[in-house]
Amino acid sequence: MSVEEVKMSEDKIGAFKKIRAAICHNCPFCKQARNNPKSTIGKMLHHKLHADHCPMWKAEQEVYGKEE
């Protein structure tokens, strides 16, 4: 990916999406889930029901990058 493509993709992320991503990124439950995906809270938040339908979680994945 070239520098121009990266810059364009960053410019396409709107302010509202960045706010939703920041809420998730700073949420203590979501932090715990990202740091410990095998924990109970991690399993619940990584579950397809949550991961596919939570707008904050989706925005966080788009803005900060998907987890491995």
ABEGO torsion letter per residue (X at the ends): XBAAAAAAAAAABBAAAAAAAAAAAABAAAAAAAABAABAAAAAAABAAAAAABAAAAAAAAAAEBBX
